[in-house]
Amino acid sequence: MTPPPAFSLSVQYADTCSQHLFPRYRIRRWVQSAILTPLTCVVRFVSEAEGRTLNRSYRGKDYATNVLTFLYDDEDEACPHTDIVLCTDVILREADAQGKTPLAHAAHLVIHGTLHAQGFGHDSP
């Protein structure tokens, strides 16, 4: 059995309530479950205000979204760098509306962002 790809992970809690909801060890497991290639990753939980600012600045959409993935792709690097930004307020609202636990919804979104960081899109198999 081949070992999983190497990865480096930093978790940031700009929205401090998210630290208790989404502990680092779970974030690490979720990212690790979705990586197929080496990756350097920052997962950052933000408030609705910061999420809205980022979404407006980088996507031209004036609302907070659940997850944003920023890939800093340098072809010379063996281990690409990515930031995955999650908006805690949106995660909590969506989880409630979908009848999920916040933890289950966050797991889905972290994995979703990790797959985007590796080049997978919504329109590709």
N, C-alpha and C positions, 0 to 999 in steps of 0.2 A: 504494500500500500504506500503510495507517495504521500509525503507530508504536505500539509496545507501551505499555500503560498505565504511568504513572510509579509508582515504588515506592521506598520507603526500607527498607533491610535492615540489621539488626544481628545478628551471630552471637556467641553466648556459649558458652564451653566451661567449664562448671562441672566437668565430668568431663574432665580434661586429656588423657587418652589419645585422646579423640574428635577432638581438633584435628588429629592426624596422619592419622586414618582418613577424616575428612570435612572437607576443606579449604574455606575460605570461598568460593573462586571457584566450586566445584561447587554449594554451597548457593545461591549467587546465581543460577546458571543454572537450577537446579531451580525455585526460586520464580518466576523470570521466565517460565519456560515455562508456568506454571499460572495466572498472574494475568490476569484479564479486566477488572478495574477498578483504579483507584489503590489502593495499600495501603501501610501502614506496618507492618513486620513485624520481630519479634524471634524468631530461632530459637535455642533454648537446648538444649544437650546436658547431660544430668544423670546422676548415679549412680543405681543402683537404689534406694538409700535415699530420695533426694529425689523420684524418680519415684513411689515408693510413698506417700510423705507427700502429695504433690499429688493423686494419684488418690483417696486416702482422704478428703482434705479437701474436694475439689470434686465427686467423683462417688460417694463412699460405698463405694468398692471398695478392699479392703485388700491390694492388690498393685500392683507396678509394671507399667505398660502401655507399649506401644511409642511412642505419640504422644498428646499432649493438645493441643487447640487452645482458646485463650481469646480470644474476640472482645470487644473493648471498643467496642460499637456506639453511636455518638452520631449521631443522625440529622442533626445540624447540620454534621457533618464531611464534607468531600468525600473524605477519605482515611481510612478506618477503621484502627484500630490492632488488632494481633493479636499474641499470643505463641504460638509453636509449640514445645512442649517434647518432646524426644525422649530416651528412656532408652537410653543406649549399651549397657548390659548386656543389655537385652531385645532390642535390634536384633541384637546379635552372636549370641545364642542362636537367635533366630528365623531369621536368615540361614543359620546352620549347619543347622538342622532342615529348612529348605526348599531346601537345596542352592543357595543364592544367595550372591553376594559381599555382604559388609556394605555396600559402596558402592551396589550395586544396590538393596538393601532400604532403605537410608536415602533414596535418591532417591524410591522409591515413597512412603515415609512423609512426606517433606517435601512432595511434591506433594499427597498426601492431605490433610495439614494445611492447606496453602494453599487447597485447594478448600473445605474446611470454613470457613476464615476468610472466604470470599466467600459463605457461606450455603448451600452445597451440603451435603446430608445423605445418609445411607445409603439413605433411602427415596425420594429424589427422582431423577428422570431426569437 
